[in-house]
Amino acid sequence: MAVIDLYWVQDPQGNFDIQIGNNKDFTYVQGFDTLYLYQLFCDRRGTKYDTAAPRERGGWIGDLFTKESGYESGSFIWTKRQARSTPKDLNEVAALAEHALQYFINIGAAQKVKAVVSGNNITGTITIDPNQISEFTALWNAVGKQTS
């Protein structure tokens, strides 16, 4: 299964925007250019064990449309926003990232996912097939910024 994603362009000031084609429609590319960011940084709805207050449990409003299938978008990385940068915490963030990216395997778009967290970076690979591996790096500013 091929994954179609939006094509992004960067302007001289460093800002990113969606590319619009001559036909006035979005320009698309095959791959995971933005979809992996959505899976990693969209807040998956938490439980009462993540936070007692229901209004603080995150979640994406669009998941109301996928309620019947049981699928929820995003990751639980948001639950680690106040974590320190200990090896244990960083390994937990990597595991949460891999859990979120498991979606690509579940829909048949990838065979394997791997994430590693070092400092403020989440890096990894999404193996589409043995001949096509998509690498990614995402900056996660929240890790290590909290004090005791």
SULKA-V934520 format. One record per helix or strand. SS is the DSSP state (H for helix, E for strand). FROM is the first residue (numbers start at 1). TO is the last residue. If there is no record, write none. Layout:
ss | from | to
SS | FROM | TO
SS | FROM | TO
This chain:
ss | from | to
E | 4 | 6
E | 8 | 10
E | 16 | 18
E | 20 | 20
E | 26 | 26
E | 28 | 30
H | 35 | 41
E | 43 | 43
H | 54 | 56
H | 61 | 66
E | 75 | 75
H | 77 | 80
H | 87 | 106
E | 112 | 118
E | 121 | 129
E | 132 | 139
